[in-house]
Amino acid sequence: MNNANLQNRKSKVIARGQGNVYPVYVDKAENSEIWDVEGKRYIDFGTGIAVCNTGHSHPKVVAAVKAQLDKFSHTCVMVNPYEVAVALAEKLTEIAPGDSDKKAIFVSTGAEAVENCIKIARAHTGRRGVIAFNGGFHGRTNLTMALTGKITPYKNLFGPFPGDIFHAPYPIACHDISIKTSLKAIENLFKVDIAPTDVAAIIVEPVQGEGGFYAASAEFLQALRTICDEHGIVLIADEIQTGFARTGKMFSFEHSNVEPDLITMAKGIAGGFPIAAVVGKSNIMDAPLPGGLGGTYGGSPVACAAALAVLDVIQDENLLERSVQIGDIFNERLTALQTRYPDLILEVRNQGAMIALELITQGDAEQANTQLTQAIIANAAKYGLVLLACGFYGNVIRFLPALTASNDIINEGLDSFVKLFKSLVDS
């Protein structure tokens, strides 16, 4: 068995829409390393798109899952519930930002969490409209595609989309989009497209994920909080990629000292087991009637057990502090690379261990270097790396290392990345 054979088999039976970045088939993975079916080792700087924050197959997560499987794997939390789901809800409502009383629901995916946030906000407010941001990513279902602020590849060919969805510019200083510009655009929406009294929710990523790892400032998030309070709008924090210690806090909104009304949680919540949640203020969460929320697999007992173990690992191994340390290492190494190649690297940015390198052409911020970005991704496997790209213009390399990775592994991976980069630009 080899990678090429498996890729050929896959292309025959799995639709092309569900493509894969690398024709590299995993045989085993441990912490921050992956080995393919041919025995080649890779340092994983993608962690399944910020899912394995606690590393691949953390022993405590594995033990928790095995123990739960010995008891039962499914009864449906809406039919015969179980203590492990209650315990997880207790933990999540405790750690969510802000002092308000909170409740939770469980679903299976991040997109489901976003959809349920919109349902809850509409039930609570009796309103229809939702404001999202350019470059934002909120999922691949029909409603979440409408919320997503980027056409290709997420929305292309899939319309029509639900109405009453509106977009505003997301503040990005390096691209001359100011906070003032973004806030004025929202005010313009209120004058031109939808009255604020018809807006149920504003949804925002505190750090845009697919959009390019641009972090919202405290000033901007506080301004959104003020707008929502003034007009009775629900503020939704999409923390799917930013949650669970990824940014140096349990949730990125904590950097701004802003309490959202509803929070989406997924990805890093359970170390690779599929579960997602919505956590929010109790009076808002209770707006839907009984039976209005849920799903057959939402709150899987196996995934709940994994998530409780993940929370223990984050605390026991001081992963909030570790995330900051990892971010500092990446920032120092990548900034040194930027100093050498200022005409190719616009910016190195990070919030904790959510790290980005934005690539340009001839020192011009408006000339996105998608060609170099694609070449880096295409050649990463040759250098023993798993890397991901993102960005509104597809010109950002994003780094999402395991928070349990050692300094030696991180520096080895960065050494390989520097070699890869130089091989493409110095040749």
C-alpha positions as CSV (number, residue, x, y, z in Angstrom):
1,M,0.0,0.0,0.0
2,N,1.3,3.5,-0.9
3,N,0.0,7.0,-1.1
4,A,-0.4,7.0,-4.9
5,N,-2.5,3.9,-4.8
6,L,-4.7,5.2,-2.1
7,Q,-5.2,8.5,-3.9
8,N,-6.2,6.7,-7.0
9,R,-8.7,4.6,-5.1
10,K,-10.1,7.7,-3.4
11,S,-10.5,9.6,-6.7
12,K,-12.8,6.8,-7.9
13,V,-15.2,6.7,-5.0
14,I,-15.1,10.1,-3.2
15,A,-16.5,13.1,-4.9
16,R,-14.0,15.7,-6.1
17,G,-15.7,18.4,-4.0
18,Q,-14.3,16.7,-0.9
19,G,-10.7,17.1,-2.0
20,N,-7.5,16.7,0.0
21,V,-4.6,19.1,0.4
22,Y,-2.0,16.4,0.4
23,P,-1.9,13.0,-1.3
24,V,-0.5,11.7,2.0
25,Y,-2.4,9.0,3.8
26,V,-2.0,8.7,7.5
27,D,-1.0,5.5,9.2
28,K,-0.5,6.8,12.7
29,A,-0.2,10.1,14.5
30,E,1.2,11.0,17.9
31,N,1.3,14.4,19.5
32,S,2.6,16.8,16.8
33,E,3.9,14.1,14.4
34,I,2.3,12.1,11.6
35,W,3.5,9.0,9.8
36,D,2.1,8.0,6.4
37,V,1.4,4.6,5.0
38,E,4.9,4.6,3.5
39,G,6.5,5.2,6.8
40,K,7.5,8.9,6.2
41,R,7.3,11.2,9.2
42,Y,5.8,14.7,9.1
43,I,5.6,17.5,11.6
44,D,2.0,18.6,11.7
45,F,1.5,22.4,11.7
46,G,-2.2,22.1,10.9
47,T,-3.5,19.7,13.6
48,G,-6.5,18.8,11.5
49,I,-7.4,22.6,11.2
50,A,-7.0,23.5,14.9
51,V,-8.8,20.3,16.1
52,C,-5.9,18.5,17.9
53,N,-4.8,21.4,20.1
54,T,-3.9,18.8,22.7
55,G,-1.9,16.8,20.1
56,H,-2.8,13.6,18.3
57,S,-4.0,10.8,20.5
58,H,-3.2,12.4,23.8
59,P,-3.1,9.5,26.3
60,K,-5.6,11.1,28.7
61,V,-8.1,11.6,25.8
62,V,-7.6,8.0,24.6
63,A,-8.1,6.6,28.1
64,A,-11.3,8.6,28.6
65,V,-12.7,7.5,25.2
66,K,-11.9,3.8,25.9
67,A,-13.5,4.0,29.3
68,Q,-16.7,5.5,27.9
69,L,-16.8,2.9,25.1
70,D,-16.8,0.2,27.7
71,K,-20.0,1.7,29.1
72,F,-22.0,2.7,25.9
73,S,-21.5,4.7,22.7
74,H,-24.9,6.2,22.0
75,T,-28.4,6.6,23.4
76,C,-29.1,10.1,22.1
77,V,-28.9,12.9,24.7
78,M,-32.5,13.9,23.8
79,V,-33.9,10.4,24.6
80,N,-31.9,8.9,27.4
81,P,-29.3,11.5,28.6
82,Y,-26.2,10.8,30.6
83,E,-24.0,12.4,33.2
84,V,-21.0,12.9,31.0
85,A,-23.0,15.4,28.9
86,V,-24.2,17.3,32.0
87,A,-20.7,17.4,33.3
88,L,-19.4,18.9,30.1
89,A,-22.1,21.5,30.0
90,E,-21.3,22.5,33.5
91,K,-17.6,22.9,32.6
92,L,-18.3,24.9,29.4
93,T,-20.8,27.3,31.0
94,E,-18.2,27.8,33.8
95,I,-15.3,28.6,31.5
96,A,-17.2,30.7,28.9
97,P,-16.3,34.4,29.0
98,G,-18.3,36.7,31.2
99,D,-20.2,36.5,34.5
100,S,-23.8,35.9,33.2
101,D,-25.6,32.7,34.0
102,K,-25.2,30.4,31.0
103,K,-26.6,27.3,29.4
104,A,-25.4,25.0,26.6
105,I,-26.6,22.8,23.8
106,F,-24.6,20.1,22.0
107,V,-24.5,19.4,18.2
108,S,-22.1,17.6,16.0
109,T,-20.3,20.2,13.9
110,G,-19.2,23.8,13.9
111,A,-21.7,24.7,11.1
112,E,-24.5,23.2,13.2
113,A,-23.4,25.4,16.1
114,V,-23.6,28.5,14.0
115,E,-27.0,27.6,12.5
116,N,-28.3,27.0,16.0
117,C,-27.0,30.4,17.2
118,I,-29.0,32.0,14.5
119,K,-32.1,30.0,15.4
120,I,-31.7,31.0,19.1
121,A,-31.1,34.6,18.3
122,R,-34.2,34.8,16.1
123,A,-36.3,33.1,18.7
124,H,-35.1,35.4,21.4
125,T,-35.5,38.7,19.4
126,G,-38.3,37.8,17.1
127,R,-36.2,39.4,14.3
128,R,-34.9,38.2,11.0
129,G,-31.7,39.8,9.9
130,V,-28.1,38.8,10.6
131,I,-24.9,40.8,10.0
132,A,-21.6,39.0,9.3
133,F,-18.3,40.2,7.9
134,N,-16.4,40.1,4.6
135,G,-13.8,37.3,4.7
136,G,-15.5,35.5,7.5
137,F,-16.1,31.7,7.4
138,H,-19.0,30.1,9.3
139,G,-19.5,26.7,7.6
140,R,-20.6,24.9,4.5
141,T,-24.4,24.4,5.1
142,N,-26.8,26.6,3.2
143,L,-27.3,29.2,5.9
144,T,-23.7,29.2,7.0
145,M,-22.5,29.6,3.4
146,A,-24.7,32.7,3.3
147,L,-23.0,34.0,6.4
148,T,-19.5,33.2,5.0
149,G,-18.0,36.3,3.4
150,K,-16.1,34.6,0.5
151,I,-17.3,33.1,-2.7
152,T,-14.6,30.6,-3.9
153,P,-14.5,27.8,-3.0
154,Y,-17.2,27.8,-0.3
155,K,-20.2,29.4,-2.1
156,N,-19.4,28.9,-5.8
157,L,-22.2,27.0,-7.6
158,F,-24.3,26.5,-4.5
159,G,-26.8,29.3,-4.5
160,P,-29.5,30.6,-3.9
161,F,-28.8,31.4,-0.3
162,P,-31.1,32.5,2.5
163,G,-32.1,36.1,2.6
164,D,-31.8,38.7,5.4
165,I,-28.0,38.1,5.6
166,F,-25.8,41.3,5.3
167,H,-22.0,41.8,5.2
168,A,-19.8,44.6,6.5
169,P,-16.0,45.0,6.0
170,Y,-13.8,43.4,8.7
171,P,-11.1,45.8,10.0
172,I,-7.7,44.9,8.6
173,A,-5.1,47.5,9.3
174,C,-2.5,46.2,6.8
175,H,-5.1,46.5,4.1
176,D,-6.3,49.9,5.0
177,I,-9.6,48.8,6.4
178,S,-10.0,50.7,9.6
179,I,-12.3,50.1,12.5
180,K,-14.1,53.4,11.6
181,T,-14.7,52.1,8.1
182,S,-16.2,48.9,9.4
183,L,-18.5,50.6,11.9
184,K,-19.6,53.2,9.4
185,A,-20.6,50.3,7.0
186,I,-22.7,48.8,9.7
187,E,-24.4,52.1,10.3
188,N,-24.9,52.3,6.6
189,L,-26.6,48.9,6.6
190,F,-29.0,50.2,9.2
191,K,-29.9,53.2,6.9
192,V,-30.0,51.4,3.5
193,D,-30.7,47.7,3.9
194,I,-32.2,46.7,7.2
195,A,-33.4,48.6,10.3
196,P,-31.5,47.8,13.5
197,T,-34.8,46.8,15.1
198,D,-35.0,44.0,12.4
199,V,-31.5,42.6,13.1
200,A,-31.4,39.5,15.3
201,A,-27.7,39.0,15.5
202,I,-24.2,40.1,14.6
203,I,-21.8,37.2,14.2
204,V,-18.0,37.7,14.3
205,E,-14.8,35.7,14.5
206,P,-12.5,37.3,17.0
207,V,-9.7,36.1,14.7
208,Q,-10.7,35.4,11.2
209,G,-9.8,31.8,10.3
210,E,-10.2,31.1,6.6
211,G,-10.2,34.9,6.1
212,G,-6.5,35.1,6.9
213,F,-5.9,35.1,10.7
214,Y,-6.7,38.8,11.2
215,A,-7.4,39.5,14.9
216,A,-10.2,41.9,15.8
217,S,-9.0,44.6,18.3
218,A,-10.5,45.1,21.7
219,E,-11.8,48.4,20.5
220,F,-13.7,46.9,17.6
221,L,-15.3,44.1,19.7
222,Q,-16.2,46.6,22.4
223,A,-17.8,48.7,19.7
224,L,-19.9,45.8,18.4
225,R,-20.9,45.1,22.0
226,T,-22.1,48.7,22.3
227,I,-24.1,48.5,19.0
228,C,-25.7,45.3,20.1
229,D,-26.7,46.6,23.5
230,E,-28.1,49.8,22.0
231,H,-30.3,48.0,19.5
232,G,-31.1,44.8,21.4
233,I,-29.1,42.7,18.9
234,V,-27.5,39.3,19.9
235,L,-23.7,39.3,19.7
236,I,-22.4,35.9,18.5
237,A,-18.8,35.0,19.0
238,D,-17.7,32.3,16.4
239,E,-14.9,30.7,18.5
240,I,-14.8,27.5,16.5
241,Q,-11.2,27.9,15.4
242,T,-10.0,30.2,18.2
243,G,-11.3,28.3,21.2
244,F,-9.7,26.0,23.7
245,A,-6.4,27.6,24.4
246,R,-5.5,28.2,20.7
247,T,-4.9,32.0,21.2
248,G,-3.4,32.0,24.7
249,K,-6.8,32.3,26.4
250,M,-9.5,29.7,26.6
251,F,-11.5,31.8,24.2
252,S,-10.2,34.7,22.1
253,F,-13.0,37.1,23.2
254,E,-11.2,37.1,26.6
255,H,-8.4,39.2,25.1
256,S,-10.9,42.0,24.6
257,N,-12.7,41.7,27.9
258,V,-16.0,41.5,26.0
259,E,-18.8,39.1,26.9
260,P,-20.7,37.8,23.9
261,D,-24.3,36.7,24.1
262,L,-23.8,33.4,22.3
263,I,-20.5,31.4,21.6
264,T,-19.9,28.7,19.1
265,M,-17.5,26.0,20.1
266,A,-16.1,23.1,18.1
267,K,-12.7,22.0,16.6
268,G,-10.3,21.9,19.6
269,I,-13.1,21.0,22.0
270,A,-12.5,17.2,22.0
271,G,-9.1,16.4,20.6
272,G,-10.5,15.0,17.3
273,F,-13.8,13.6,18.3
274,P,-16.8,15.2,16.6
275,I,-18.8,17.4,18.9
276,A,-19.8,21.1,18.9
277,A,-21.6,23.3,21.3
278,V,-23.4,26.6,21.7
279,V,-23.0,28.3,25.1
280,G,-24.7,31.5,25.9
281,K,-26.7,33.6,28.3
282,S,-29.5,31.6,29.9
283,N,-32.3,33.9,29.1
284,I,-31.3,33.9,25.4
285,M,-30.6,30.1,25.2
286,D,-34.0,29.3,26.6
287,A,-35.9,31.2,23.9
288,P,-36.5,28.2,21.6
289,L,-39.3,25.8,22.7
290,P,-38.6,22.2,23.9
291,G,-37.7,20.1,20.9
292,G,-36.6,23.1,18.8
293,L,-32.9,22.4,19.3
294,G,-30.9,19.2,19.0
295,G,-29.7,16.4,16.7
296,T,-29.4,12.7,16.8
297,Y,-25.6,12.6,17.4
298,G,-25.3,15.9,19.2
299,G,-23.5,15.4,22.5
300,S,-22.1,12.0,21.7
301,P,-21.1,10.4,25.1
302,V,-17.8,9.4,23.6
303,A,-17.0,12.9,22.4
304,C,-18.2,14.4,25.7
305,A,-15.8,12.1,27.6
306,A,-13.0,13.2,25.2
307,A,-13.9,16.9,25.7
308,L,-13.7,16.6,29.5
309,A,-10.3,15.0,29.1
310,V,-9.2,17.9,26.8
311,L,-10.2,20.4,29.4
312,D,-8.2,18.6,32.0
313,V,-5.2,18.5,29.8
314,I,-5.4,22.2,29.0
315,Q,-5.4,22.9,32.8
316,D,-2.9,20.3,33.9
317,E,-0.3,21.0,31.2
318,N,-0.7,24.8,31.4
319,L,-1.6,25.0,27.7
320,L,-2.8,28.6,27.9
321,E,0.7,29.7,28.8
322,R,2.2,27.2,26.4
323,S,0.2,28.6,23.5
324,V,1.8,32.1,24.2
325,Q,5.2,30.5,24.3
326,I,4.7,28.7,21.0
327,G,3.4,31.9,19.4
328,D,6.5,33.8,20.6
329,I,8.8,31.2,19.0
330,F,7.0,31.3,15.7
331,N,6.9,35.1,15.7
332,E,10.6,35.4,16.3
333,R,11.6,32.8,13.7
334,L,9.2,34.1,11.0
335,T,9.9,37.8,11.7
336,A,13.6,37.0,11.0
337,L,12.5,35.5,7.7
338,Q,10.4,38.6,7.0
339,T,13.5,40.8,7.6
340,R,15.4,38.9,5.0
341,Y,12.5,38.9,2.5
342,P,10.5,42.1,3.1
343,D,9.3,42.3,-0.5
344,L,7.6,38.9,-0.2
345,I,6.3,38.9,3.4
346,L,3.8,41.6,4.3
347,E,3.2,40.6,7.9
348,V,3.8,38.0,10.5
349,R,0.9,38.0,13.0
350,N,-0.2,35.8,15.8
351,Q,-2.6,35.6,18.7
352,G,-1.1,32.8,20.9
353,A,-0.4,29.8,18.7
354,M,-2.7,31.0,15.9
355,I,0.0,32.2,13.5
356,A,0.1,33.6,10.0
357,L,2.5,34.6,7.3
358,E,1.0,36.8,4.6
359,L,2.8,36.7,1.2
360,I,2.9,39.6,-1.3
361,T,4.7,40.5,-4.5
362,Q,7.2,43.3,-4.8
363,G,6.5,44.7,-1.4
364,D,3.0,45.7,-2.4
365,A,0.2,44.8,0.1
366,E,-2.3,44.9,-2.7
367,Q,-0.5,42.2,-4.7
368,A,-1.3,38.9,-3.1
369,N,1.3,36.3,-3.8
370,T,-1.0,33.3,-4.3
371,Q,1.6,31.6,-6.6
372,L,4.2,31.4,-3.8
373,T,1.6,30.4,-1.3
374,Q,0.4,27.5,-3.5
375,A,4.0,26.4,-4.1
376,I,4.7,26.3,-0.4
377,I,1.7,24.1,0.2
378,A,2.4,21.9,-2.8
379,N,6.0,21.2,-1.7
380,A,5.5,21.1,2.1
381,A,5.2,17.3,2.2
382,K,8.7,16.9,0.6
383,Y,10.1,18.8,3.6
384,G,8.2,16.7,6.1
385,L,5.6,19.3,6.9
386,V,1.8,19.6,7.0
387,L,0.9,23.2,6.3
388,L,-2.4,25.0,5.5
389,A,-3.2,28.1,3.5
390,C,-6.0,30.6,4.0
391,G,-6.8,34.3,3.3
392,F,-9.4,36.3,1.4
393,Y,-6.9,36.2,-1.5
394,G,-5.4,32.8,-0.8
395,N,-2.0,34.3,0.1
396,V,-1.6,33.4,3.8
397,I,0.3,30.4,5.3
398,R,-1.3,29.6,8.6
399,F,0.3,27.7,11.4
400,L,-1.7,25.7,14.0
401,P,0.8,23.6,15.9
402,A,-0.2,21.3,18.7
403,L,0.0,23.1,22.0
404,T,1.7,20.0,23.4
405,A,4.5,20.1,20.9
406,S,8.0,20.4,22.3
407,N,10.4,23.3,21.4
408,D,12.6,20.8,19.6
409,I,9.9,19.7,17.3
410,I,8.7,23.3,16.7
411,N,12.1,24.5,15.8
412,E,12.8,21.4,13.7
413,G,9.6,22.2,11.8
414,L,10.5,25.8,11.4
415,D,14.0,24.9,10.2
416,S,12.3,22.8,7.5
417,F,9.9,25.6,6.6
418,V,12.7,28.1,6.2
419,K,14.5,25.7,3.9
420,L,11.3,25.2,1.9
421,F,10.7,28.9,1.6
422,K,14.3,29.6,0.5
423,S,14.3,26.8,-2.0
424,L,11.3,28.4,-3.8
425,V,12.4,32.1,-3.7
426,D,16.2,31.8,-4.0
427,S,16.3,29.4,-6.9
